[in-house]
Each structure stands twice: as structure tokens, then as C-alpha cells.
């Protein structure tokens, strides 16, 4: 009976997280609930990370809850990089893309991290910053897109930091 309750509880947590992910605009309270649901869904045992990574994750969470969606995407990518460097970097200075490819993580997570990295790069490494008519004329589109990517960033971050758990 206990394992059936655990399965039902786990399914309920996944449903809560998925329903929060589908909401368009989340309140600060709903964003904390989203983060908590992700932690409940993905953290099954224990996980460790460097203090640098923990600091960036905490800052990423505050950015997300505060509605700083671009900052969330950037901080999540930085936290992922910091975690991968601590776990699999072996003191070498390598590009993030190479670090991701060399990490012993499942392919789906690797693909999601690359997608997040590429999205982050589209904002951080703007090719033509003076070509800003699109963002000027349609800021709502970019804000909505950033909010969705902030949710994706939170999930990808937690999948990464909880990837190698001990139970």
C-alpha cells in the first residue's frame, strides 16, 4: 500500500508541476510552487553541489520569482556550467558546448542544455544590436517567450543538478 501511495503522490506532483508550466503568467507564489514542485519531482535522494553552484541556483530562483526572465535564463545556464565544471571539468578550461558533450549525462538532458545554451546565446551574443525594430515593435512576444524559457531553464537546471543523486 505504501508504494501505491508513493506512485500516486509522485504522479500528483508531476501533474502540479506540468499544470504550473502551462500557465501563461505566474504570480510570485505560483513561481515558488513551481520550483518546489520541480524539486519534489526531480530530487529523489540526496544531491551535492559546489557552494558556487548553490549561490547561482539561489540567485536564479530569486530572479525567476521576481519576473526577471532573461536573468533566469542566464543564471540557470551559468549554474549548469558551474555544476558541470565541478563534476566533470577536471580543472580543464573548455568551452561550455564541449563540457556538455563530454559530460556523462543522458542524451535528452544534453540536448536540453544545448537548446538552453543556444537560446541564452541569442540574447547574450546579439549579432546586430542596432537592429532592434522587432523587439521595439513587439515586446510582448519576446516577454512571453522569455517567460516560457525561464520555466524551461528552471527545469533544465534542476535536471542537471539532480542528475547524479545518491539514495
C-alpha positions as MATLAB code, in Angstrom:
seq = 'XXXXXXXXXXXXXXXXXXXXXXXXXXXXXXXXXXXXXXXXXXXXXXXXXXXXXXXXXXXXXXXXXXXXXXXXXXXXXXXXXXXXXXXXXXXXXXXXXXXXXXXXXXXXXXXXXXXXXXXXXXXXXXXXXXXXXXXXXXXXXXXXXXXXXXXXXXXXXXXXXXXXXXX';
ca = [
       0.000    0.000    0.000;
       2.857    2.354    0.816;
       4.398    2.046   -2.682;
       0.997    2.713   -4.305;
       0.652    5.914   -2.247;
       4.147    6.928   -3.344;
       3.274    6.373   -7.013;
       0.048    8.374   -6.678;
       1.876   11.162   -4.797;
       4.634   11.282   -7.440;
       2.068   11.405  -10.259;
       0.233   14.210   -8.443;
       3.466   16.229   -8.063;
       4.224   15.812  -11.782;
       0.681   16.944  -12.651;
       1.001   20.017  -10.416;
       4.351   20.901  -11.990;
       3.007   20.371  -15.516;
      -0.119   22.443  -14.849;
       2.014   25.268  -13.461;
       4.242   25.046  -16.532;
       1.203   25.550  -18.786;
       0.075   28.753  -17.063;
       0.963   31.835  -19.077;
       1.774   34.352  -16.331;
       2.650   33.057  -12.890;
       2.397   35.003   -9.641;
       5.397   35.014   -7.298;
       3.621   32.478   -5.098;
       2.912   30.225   -8.087;
       6.556   30.511   -9.173;
       7.768   29.314   -5.748;
       5.234   26.473   -6.024;
       6.613   25.663   -9.488;
      10.183   25.482   -8.124;
       9.050   23.359   -5.162;
       7.131   21.012   -7.469;
      10.225   20.624   -9.652;
      12.331   19.806   -6.591;
       9.722   17.310   -5.369;
       9.502   15.699   -8.804;
      13.199   15.501   -9.618;
      15.007   15.125   -6.290;
      14.567   11.523   -5.175;
      17.561   11.179   -2.871;
      20.498   13.382   -1.999;
      22.478   15.674   -4.213;
      25.561   17.773   -3.651;
      26.911   20.754   -5.490;
      29.639   23.313   -5.008;
      28.882   26.390   -2.958;
      29.423   28.479   -6.127;
      26.711   26.499   -7.877;
      24.339   26.715   -4.896;
      24.811   30.504   -4.812;
      23.977   30.838   -8.520;
      20.977   28.478   -8.232;
      19.597   30.568   -5.367;
      20.079   33.771   -7.379;
      18.412   32.122  -10.379;
      15.414   31.223   -8.218;
      15.084   34.788   -6.942;
      15.325   36.127  -10.500;
      12.617   33.704  -11.638;
      10.245   34.555   -8.795;
      10.879   38.271   -9.336;
       9.968   38.037  -13.014;
      13.486   38.668  -14.332;
      13.127   36.026  -17.009;
      16.218   36.857  -19.052;
      18.267   36.868  -15.844;
      16.751   33.467  -15.020;
      17.858   32.026  -18.364;
      21.370   33.477  -17.995;
      21.753   32.429  -14.347;
      20.393   28.924  -14.988;
      22.901   28.431  -17.789;
      25.695   29.743  -15.545;
      24.653   27.379  -12.734;
      24.551   24.442  -15.142;
      28.024   25.332  -16.415;
      29.357   25.706  -12.872;
      27.901   22.354  -11.866;
      29.225   20.540  -14.933;
      32.681   22.079  -14.427;
      32.725   20.999  -10.784;
      31.551   17.475  -11.580;
      33.188   16.733  -14.940;
      35.577   19.571  -15.833;
      38.649   18.062  -14.169;
      40.210   21.518  -13.854;
      40.411   21.997  -17.606;
      39.286   25.169  -19.349;
      36.902   24.045  -22.108;
      34.019   25.687  -23.943;
      30.582   25.114  -22.461;
      29.432   23.221  -25.564;
      32.376   20.828  -25.223;
      31.798   20.461  -21.488;
      28.182   19.486  -22.149;
      29.195   16.994  -24.846;
      31.857   15.445  -22.612;
      29.674   15.079  -19.517;
      28.339   11.575  -18.778;
      24.679   12.645  -18.845;
      21.737   11.210  -20.772;
      21.267   12.460  -24.307;
      17.900   14.117  -23.681;
      19.359   16.251  -20.903;
      22.387   17.041  -23.065;
      20.084   18.211  -25.877;
      18.012   20.340  -23.495;
      21.131   22.001  -22.064;
      22.379   22.749  -25.584;
      18.996   24.252  -26.509;
      19.070   26.437  -23.387;
      22.667   27.464  -24.135;
      21.753   28.422  -27.704;
      18.734   30.421  -26.565;
      20.853   32.185  -23.942;
      23.484   32.925  -26.603;
      20.862   34.538  -28.844;
      20.352   37.133  -26.085;
      23.898   37.419  -24.775;
      25.714   37.467  -28.122;
      23.395   39.667  -30.187;
      24.653   39.801  -33.765;
      23.146   43.156  -34.692;
      22.139   45.061  -31.537;
      21.197   48.129  -33.563;
      18.662   46.065  -35.498;
      16.124   46.407  -32.690;
      12.912   47.206  -34.556;
      11.371   43.775  -33.900;
      11.851   43.961  -30.143;
      10.692   47.574  -30.138;
       7.504   46.835  -32.094;
       6.627   43.518  -30.461;
       7.974   43.438  -26.884;
       5.082   41.261  -25.634;
       6.149   38.397  -27.898;
       9.697   38.496  -26.530;
       8.489   38.799  -22.926;
       6.179   35.793  -23.319;
       8.922   33.792  -24.997;
      11.362   34.685  -22.213;
       8.864   33.630  -19.548;
       8.450   30.228  -21.201;
      12.227   29.857  -21.498;
      12.615   30.819  -17.831;
      10.391   27.864  -16.905;
      12.372   25.602  -19.210;
      15.597   26.927  -17.691;
      14.397   26.110  -14.167;
      13.526   22.547  -15.174;
      16.767   22.012  -17.108;
      18.814   23.415  -14.238;
      17.233   21.071  -11.727;
      17.503   18.059  -14.029;
      21.222   18.849  -14.258;
      21.995   19.417  -10.587;
      19.907   16.386   -9.554;
      21.251   14.128  -12.311;
      23.763   12.196  -10.187;
      21.852   11.587   -6.943;
      22.694    9.243   -4.137;
      19.897    7.433   -2.393;
];
